[in-house]
Amino acid sequence: MRLKNTLEYLGLWEMLNNPAFKGVEFDPLLKDAGSNAFTMSPSRWIELTAAIGLFTKNGKGGGTYAQRDIAFKFAS
């Protein structure tokens, strides 16, 4: 999740599908994306932007999961 293109796609998907998406929080992240010092985890993405496209689970059987559209995009 360090690449600018990845964050652009996730941000666009959230804008289209999530009325609670925090676009104001997204803009600075997009500006910083791609620099060597920039790091983004799925948990931080969800926390900062109120994203619904990605979700994380802790514990046994946990991991990071994505909505179908997002998963297909990154699988291809």
C-alpha positions in Angstrom: 0.0 0.0 0.0 2.9 2.3 -0.6 2.3 3.1 -4.2 0.3 6.1 -5.3 -1.7 4.1 -7.9 -2.9 1.7 -5.2 -4.1 4.5 -2.9 -5.8 6.3 -5.9 -7.7 3.1 -6.7 -8.7 2.5 -3.1 -9.7 6.1 -2.7 -11.8 6.1 -5.9 -13.6 2.9 -4.9 -14.4 4.3 -1.4 -15.7 7.6 -2.9 -18.1 5.6 -5.1 -19.2 3.0 -2.6 -18.8 4.5 0.9 -20.8 7.6 1.9 -18.9 7.9 5.2 -15.5 8.0 3.5 -13.3 10.7 4.9 -12.0 12.4 1.7 -10.4 15.2 3.7 -8.2 12.6 5.5 -7.4 10.9 2.1 -5.9 13.9 0.3 -2.7 14.3 2.5 -2.2 10.5 2.3 -2.3 10.6 -1.5 0.1 13.5 -1.5 2.7 11.6 0.6 2.3 8.3 -1.2 5.2 7.1 -3.2 7.9 8.7 -1.1 10.5 6.5 0.6 9.3 7.6 4.1 5.7 6.7 3.4 4.2 3.6 4.9 0.5 2.6 5.1 -1.0 -0.5 6.7 -4.5 -1.7 6.0 -5.4 -1.0 9.6 -4.2 2.5 9.4 -6.0 3.1 6.1 -9.3 1.9 7.7 -8.8 4.0 10.9 -7.9 7.2 9.1 -10.5 7.1 6.3 -13.3 5.1 7.7 -12.9 2.7 4.7 -15.2 -0.3 4.1 -13.4 -1.8 1.1 -10.7 -3.4 3.2 -11.2 -5.1 6.6 -8.8 -6.8 9.0 -9.4 -9.6 11.5 -7.1 -10.5 14.4 -6.4 -13.9 15.8 -6.8 -17.4 14.3 -8.1 -17.2 10.8 -7.3 -13.5 10.7 -5.7 -11.4 8.0 -6.6 -8.6 5.6 -9.6 -9.1 3.4 -11.0 -6.9 0.6 -14.4 -6.4 -1.1 -14.8 -8.5 -4.3 -14.1 -5.6 -6.7 -10.9 -4.6 -5.0 -9.7 -8.2 -4.7 -10.3 -8.9 -8.4 -8.4 -5.7 -9.4 -5.3 -6.7 -7.4 -5.5 -10.3 -8.4 -5.3 -9.5 -12.1 
